[in-house]
Every structure is written in C-alpha cells, then in structure tokens.
Amino acid sequence: MLRLLEARGSTPGGLDLDLVFADGQMVLAGLPLGSAPRLIQP
C-alpha cells in the first residue's frame, strides 16, 4: 500500500499525501480517518 502511495508522489523515497478536512471529516490520501477534531479558541 505504501509503495503505491509513494509511486503517486513526486518525491522519490518519500510520501506526498493530502490531508483533507471537509464536512467535519478527515481524509488522508483518499482514505477516511474519521471525524475531525473540533478546534475551539480560548
């Protein structure tokens, strides 16, 4: 799986992954991670 993600990126030997926060959810490289944390200003 990691080799596939490495092949998609532009950095040889490294991973270029997008972390997306949308509609209260987190998605990393197209894989859902679950609910995004709520950030509250003090």
N, CA, C and O of each residue as an XYZ file, in Angstrom:
168
protein
N       0.821     -1.191      0.000
C       0.000      0.000      0.000
C       0.868      1.259      0.000
O       0.615      2.192     -0.763
N       1.898      1.282      0.865
C       2.765      2.452      0.928
C       3.542      2.652     -0.372
O       3.797      3.789     -0.770
N       3.915      1.572     -1.029
C       4.620      1.677     -2.317
C       3.719      2.317     -3.371
O       4.187      3.109     -4.190
N       2.446      1.982     -3.356
C       1.505      2.612     -4.287
C       1.400      4.106     -4.032
O       1.403      4.899     -4.974
N       1.307      4.498     -2.768
C       1.223      5.910     -2.424
C       2.516      6.641     -2.783
O       2.486      7.799     -3.199
N       3.653      5.958     -2.619
C       4.936      6.562     -2.987
C       5.007      6.809     -4.494
O       5.511      7.843     -4.933
N       4.508      5.871     -5.274
C       4.534      5.993     -6.735
C       3.675      7.167     -7.208
O       3.962      7.754     -8.251
N       2.633      7.516     -6.464
C       1.757      8.640     -6.836
C       2.427      9.984     -6.614
O       2.069     10.968     -7.262
N       3.384     10.041     -5.719
C       4.004     11.312     -5.359
C       5.145     11.707     -6.276
O       5.544     10.950     -7.160
N       5.663     12.905     -6.050
C       6.755     13.412     -6.875
C       8.110     13.329     -6.179
O       9.128     13.689     -6.771
N       8.138     12.858     -4.923
C       9.380     12.756     -4.170
C       9.821     11.294     -4.107
O       9.191     10.491     -3.420
N      10.904     10.937     -4.822
C      11.381      9.552     -4.753
C      11.770      9.186     -3.316
O      12.494      9.931     -2.655
N      11.294      8.058     -2.848
C      11.612      7.610     -1.500
C      10.817      8.311     -0.414
O      11.093      8.115      0.770
N       9.836      9.126     -0.787
C       9.023      9.834      0.200
C       7.555      9.782     -0.158
O       7.186      9.393     -1.266
N       6.731     10.172      0.774
C       5.293     10.162      0.553
C       4.768     11.594      0.491
O       5.034     12.397      1.385
N       4.026     11.907     -0.563
C       3.333     13.184     -0.683
C       1.846     12.889     -0.549
O       1.200     12.467     -1.508
N       1.307     13.114      0.647
C      -0.084     12.767      0.913
C      -0.884     14.014      1.264
O      -0.395     14.905      1.957
N      -2.112     14.065      0.780
C      -3.015     15.165      1.098
C      -3.849     14.788      2.317
O      -4.424     13.702      2.384
N      -3.900     15.701      3.270
C      -4.770     15.562      4.437
C      -5.872     16.588      4.276
O      -5.621     17.793      4.292
N      -7.106     16.102      4.120
C      -8.239     16.971      3.817
C      -9.198     16.984      5.000
O      -9.560     15.941      5.545
N      -9.601     18.196      5.382
C     -10.627     18.387      6.401
C     -11.830     18.994      5.700
O     -11.751     20.121      5.210
N     -12.947     18.269      5.641
C     -14.150     18.771      4.972
C     -15.378     18.130      5.594
O     -15.388     16.939      5.906
N     -16.405     18.934      5.768
C     -17.686     18.452      6.306
C     -17.526     17.698      7.618
O     -18.241     16.729      7.874
N     -16.578     18.147      8.456
C     -16.388     17.525      9.762
C     -15.650     16.197      9.725
O     -15.601     15.493     10.733
N     -15.075     15.841      8.582
C     -14.365     14.571      8.432
C     -12.917     14.813      8.035
O     -12.588     15.866      7.488
N     -12.040     13.828      8.312
C     -10.643     13.863      7.877
C     -10.422     12.742      6.880
O     -10.905     11.625      7.061
N      -9.677     13.059      5.814
C      -9.362     12.063      4.789
C      -7.885     12.208      4.461
O      -7.422     13.315      4.182
N      -7.135     11.109      4.488
C      -5.716     11.103      4.158
C      -5.520     10.279      2.901
O      -5.729      9.066      2.903
N      -5.116     10.946      1.820
C      -4.839     10.286      0.539
C      -6.031      9.448      0.077
O      -5.849      8.363     -0.475
N      -7.229      9.938      0.295
C      -8.425      9.227     -0.136
C      -8.951      8.203      0.858
O      -9.992      7.590      0.618
N      -8.251      8.008      1.969
C      -8.687      7.049      2.986
C      -9.344      7.800      4.138
O      -8.705      8.651      4.757
N     -10.603      7.504      4.436
C     -11.282      8.207      5.527
C     -10.654      7.855      6.880
O     -10.400      6.686      7.171
N     -10.406      8.886      7.706
C      -9.823      8.689      9.029
C     -10.840      8.861     10.154
O     -10.594      8.448     11.288
N     -11.972      9.467      9.841
C     -12.991      9.658     10.859
C     -13.300     11.124     11.070
O     -12.978     11.966     10.232
N     -13.915     11.417     12.173
C     -14.327     12.787     12.485
C     -13.127     13.673     12.757
O     -12.162     13.258     13.400
N     -13.201     14.900     12.259
C     -12.145     15.875     12.515
C     -12.304     16.435     13.920
O     -13.426     16.598     14.400
N     -11.189     16.732     14.586
C     -11.294     17.319     15.926
C     -11.846     18.734     15.855
O     -11.602     19.463     14.894
N     -12.575     19.102     16.861
C     -13.112     20.472     16.940
C     -12.055     21.362     17.565
O     -11.502     21.030     18.613
N     -11.773     22.481     16.934
C     -10.807     23.434     17.464
C     -11.572     24.620     18.019
O     -12.354     25.255     17.312
N     -11.337     24.917     19.302
C     -12.054     25.993     19.978
C     -11.024     27.002     20.462
O     -10.076     26.648     21.163
N     -11.216     28.260     20.084
C     -10.329     29.319     20.560
C     -10.640     29.674     21.997
O     -11.806     29.759     22.384
N      -9.598     29.883     22.794
C      -9.833     30.270     24.199
C     -10.325     31.708     24.315
O     -10.569     32.189     25.422
